[in-house]
Amino acid sequence: MTFINDKYPRATNVDGSMQTEDDWKVVETWVKKGASIGSSSTILCGVTIGENAIVGAGSVVTKNVPPNSIVAGVPAKPLKKNSN
């Protein structure tokens, strides 16, 4: 899977100068206990994947995933509650 850690990734500033570490704002992402993330999924920054949630392979997670739920797709949408 891929975790995206910047909401607005850019290589240059508005004036065309190269960005430095000071120009980046890293945003946390949380994966709670028992969560499972399928291969080739992309997780955008700032979201929480709840306890025992399942993210389907190849999904793009743009919003929080509730605990005990199953999400999949692009963008990821709820499929059902996990019986776990």
C-alpha positions in Angstrom: 0.0 0.0 0.0 1.0 3.6 -0.3 0.5 6.3 2.4 0.3 9.9 1.2 1.6 12.3 3.8 1.0 15.7 2.3 -2.4 17.0 1.1 -0.8 19.3 -1.5 2.4 17.8 -2.7 4.4 20.1 -5.0 8.0 20.2 -6.0 8.1 24.0 -6.5 6.8 27.1 -4.8 4.5 29.6 -6.5 7.6 31.7 -7.5 9.2 28.7 -9.2 11.8 28.0 -6.5 12.3 24.5 -5.3 10.5 23.5 -2.1 12.5 22.6 1.0 11.6 20.7 4.2 10.2 24.0 5.6 7.6 24.1 2.8 6.0 20.7 3.5 3.3 20.0 6.1 3.2 16.3 7.1 -0.3 15.2 8.0 -0.8 12.1 10.3 -2.8 9.0 9.3 -4.0 6.5 11.8 -4.4 2.7 11.4 -6.1 1.3 14.4 -5.6 -2.2 16.0 -6.7 -5.1 13.9 -7.2 -3.1 10.6 -6.3 -4.8 7.4 -5.2 -2.9 4.2 -5.3 -4.6 0.9 -2.3 -4.5 -1.6 -2.0 -1.6 -3.9 -4.3 0.6 -1.8 -3.6 4.3 -1.5 -4.3 5.9 1.8 -4.6 9.7 1.8 -3.3 11.6 4.7 -5.4 12.8 7.6 -7.7 9.8 7.7 -8.2 7.1 10.4 -8.8 3.5 9.5 -10.8 2.2 12.4 -10.3 -1.0 14.5 -10.9 -4.2 12.7 -11.7 -2.4 9.4 -10.8 -3.9 6.1 -9.7 -1.9 3.0 -10.1 -3.8 -0.3 -7.1 -4.2 -2.6 -6.6 -1.3 -5.0 -8.8 1.1 -3.0 -8.2 4.8 -2.6 -9.1 5.9 0.9 -10.0 9.6 1.0 -12.2 9.6 4.2 -12.2 8.0 7.6 -13.0 4.3 7.7 -15.3 3.4 10.6 -14.4 0.6 12.9 -15.5 -2.9 11.9 -16.4 -1.9 8.4 -15.3 -3.1 4.9 -14.6 -0.5 2.2 -13.4 -0.8 -1.4 -13.2 1.1 -4.6 -12.0 4.4 -6.0 -12.7 6.3 -3.9 -13.3 3.7 -1.2 -16.9 3.3 -0.1 -18.5 1.2 2.6 -19.6 -2.3 1.5 -20.8 -3.7 4.8 -20.0 -4.1 8.5 -17.3 -6.6 9.4 -18.7 -9.3 11.6 -15.4 -9.4 13.6 
